[in-house]
Amino acid sequence: MEKSTNNRSTLRLTLLIASLLGLILTSIFLSRRSVNQIQETSASIYKDRLVPTAIIASLNSKVYQKRLLLESYVLGKTDSSGSFMGSTINRLNRQIDSLLVEYDKTKLTAKESDQFTLLKQRLSVYNQLEEEIIAKRVSQPKEQQTLFAGTAYTTFGQVAQTLAELSSLQLTVGERLLNQSRGQANYMYVLTALQIGLVLIIGFSLFWQRY
């Protein structure tokens, strides 16, 4: 009778330990998956948030550089010819186009995609206005200044506003990804605590069975 009782106790303990080991293995699997998710989130923060932010900063710099060059040209602060100014602006435009291509390769949200399309449209309009302004310096200087201070100024403001909107969206999405990463880290802490607790239970069970 006593032997039968001991056998049942051993069987129950074996089943308990097997169940606990199963839970530990499951928690380990979940921990590994959570680690992979954290790695993916970290990579996304760098590739799809930090890199685009740097691209937007470069775009801002190039666009303002063009504006300052054009302002010096229109106000007569430089002796550069129209052809030289045109080639300088074209060089900056090619650099801007390269930055736009790099930005388009990143992962964009729906709002970012809409703003990016709007940015390209407004840049295209502003580039055409630049060409008109450069062409009017000799033949129509007054119209050139009016165009620079009027339509071109408004369009430039729209380009700058769109770049600011894109920069703001980068921060918003980046914060959301960061919060996701923090949530996954907290989840891992819970799984780790669970694993430790299960190991302790197995240890106490074996100790209790032995003594």
Backbone hydrogen bonds, N-H to C=O, Kabsch-Sander energy under -0.5 kcal/mol:
donor,donor_aa,acceptor,acceptor_aa,energy
5,T,1,M,-2.1
6,N,2,E,-2.3
7,N,3,K,-2.1
8,R,4,S,-2.1
9,S,5,T,-2.4
10,T,6,N,-2.6
11,L,7,N,-2.4
12,R,8,R,-2.7
13,L,9,S,-2.5
14,T,10,T,-2.6
15,L,11,L,-2.6
16,L,12,R,-2.6
17,I,13,L,-2.9
18,A,14,T,-2.7
19,S,15,L,-2.5
20,L,16,L,-2.6
21,L,17,I,-2.9
22,G,18,A,-2.0
23,L,19,S,-2.2
24,I,20,L,-2.4
25,L,21,L,-2.7
26,T,22,G,-2.2
27,S,23,L,-2.6
28,I,24,I,-2.4
29,F,25,L,-2.2
30,L,26,T,-2.5
31,S,27,S,-2.3
32,R,28,I,-2.4
33,R,29,F,-2.1
34,S,30,L,-2.3
35,V,31,S,-2.4
36,N,32,R,-2.2
37,Q,33,R,-2.1
38,I,34,S,-2.3
39,Q,35,V,-2.4
40,E,36,N,-2.4
41,T,37,Q,-2.5
42,S,38,I,-2.7
43,A,39,Q,-2.4
44,S,40,E,-2.2
45,I,41,T,-2.5
46,Y,42,S,-1.9
47,K,43,A,-3.2
48,D,44,S,-2.4
49,R,45,I,-0.6
50,L,45,I,-2.5
51,V,46,Y,-2.4
53,T,49,R,-1.8
54,A,50,L,-2.0
55,I,51,V,-2.1
56,I,52,P,-2.7
57,A,53,T,-2.0
58,S,54,A,-2.0
59,L,55,I,-2.5
60,N,56,I,-2.6
61,S,57,A,-2.1
62,K,58,S,-2.5
63,V,59,L,-2.7
64,Y,60,N,-2.4
65,Q,61,S,-2.0
66,K,62,K,-2.1
67,R,63,V,-1.9
68,L,64,Y,-2.4
69,L,65,Q,-2.2
70,L,66,K,-2.6
71,E,67,R,-2.3
72,S,68,L,-2.2
73,Y,69,L,-1.9
74,V,70,L,-2.7
75,L,71,E,-2.4
76,G,73,Y,-0.7
77,K,72,S,-2.4
78,T,72,S,-0.9
85,M,81,S,-2.6
86,G,82,G,-2.6
87,S,83,S,-2.2
88,T,84,F,-2.2
89,I,85,M,-2.6
90,N,86,G,-2.3
91,R,87,S,-2.0
92,L,88,T,-1.9
93,N,89,I,-2.3
94,R,90,N,-2.2
95,Q,91,R,-1.7
96,I,92,L,-2.4
97,D,93,N,-2.6
98,S,94,R,-2.0
99,L,95,Q,-2.0
100,L,96,I,-2.4
101,V,97,D,-2.0
102,E,98,S,-2.1
103,Y,99,L,-2.4
104,D,100,L,-2.1
105,K,101,V,-0.8
105,K,102,E,-0.6
106,T,103,Y,-1.3
108,L,106,T,-0.6
113,S,109,T,-2.6
114,D,110,A,-2.0
115,Q,111,K,-2.4
116,F,112,E,-2.6
117,T,113,S,-2.1
118,L,114,D,-2.1
119,L,115,Q,-2.5
120,K,116,F,-2.1
121,Q,117,T,-1.9
122,R,118,L,-2.5
123,L,119,L,-2.7
124,S,120,K,-2.0
125,V,121,Q,-1.9
126,Y,122,R,-2.5
127,N,123,L,-2.6
128,Q,124,S,-1.6
129,L,125,V,-1.9
130,E,126,Y,-2.2
131,E,127,N,-1.9
132,E,128,Q,-1.9
133,I,129,L,-2.5
134,I,130,E,-2.5
135,A,131,E,-1.9
136,K,132,E,-1.4
137,R,134,I,-0.8
139,S,135,A,-0.6
140,Q,136,K,-1.6
144,Q,140,Q,-2.1
145,Q,141,P,-2.1
146,T,142,K,-2.4
147,L,143,E,-2.6
148,F,144,Q,-2.3
149,A,145,Q,-2.7
150,G,146,T,-1.5
152,A,147,L,-2.5
154,T,150,G,-2.3
155,T,151,T,-2.6
156,F,152,A,-2.6
157,G,153,Y,-2.1
158,Q,154,T,-1.7
159,V,155,T,-2.2
160,A,156,F,-2.6
161,Q,157,G,-2.3
162,T,158,Q,-2.2
163,L,159,V,-2.2
164,A,160,A,-2.0
165,E,161,Q,-2.2
166,L,162,T,-2.3
167,S,163,L,-2.2
168,S,164,A,-2.3
169,L,165,E,-2.3
170,Q,166,L,-1.9
171,L,167,S,-1.6
172,T,168,S,-2.1
173,V,169,L,-2.6
174,G,170,Q,-2.3
175,E,171,L,-2.3
176,R,172,T,-1.7
177,L,173,V,-2.3
178,L,174,G,-2.2
179,N,175,E,-2.3
180,Q,176,R,-2.0
181,S,177,L,-2.2
182,R,178,L,-2.2
183,G,179,N,-2.3
184,Q,180,Q,-2.2
185,A,181,S,-2.1
186,N,182,R,-2.4
187,Y,183,G,-2.0
188,M,184,Q,-1.8
189,Y,185,A,-1.9
190,V,186,N,-1.9
191,L,187,Y,-2.2
192,T,188,M,-2.6
193,A,189,Y,-2.4
194,L,190,V,-2.2
195,Q,191,L,-2.5
196,I,192,T,-2.3
197,G,193,A,-2.4
198,L,194,L,-2.5
199,V,195,Q,-2.3
200,L,196,I,-2.3
201,I,197,G,-2.1
202,I,198,L,-2.3
203,G,199,V,-2.4
204,F,200,L,-2.7
205,S,201,I,-2.3
206,L,202,I,-2.5
207,F,203,G,-2.3
208,W,204,F,-2.7
209,Q,205,S,-2.4
210,R,206,L,-2.0
211,Y,207,F,-2.0
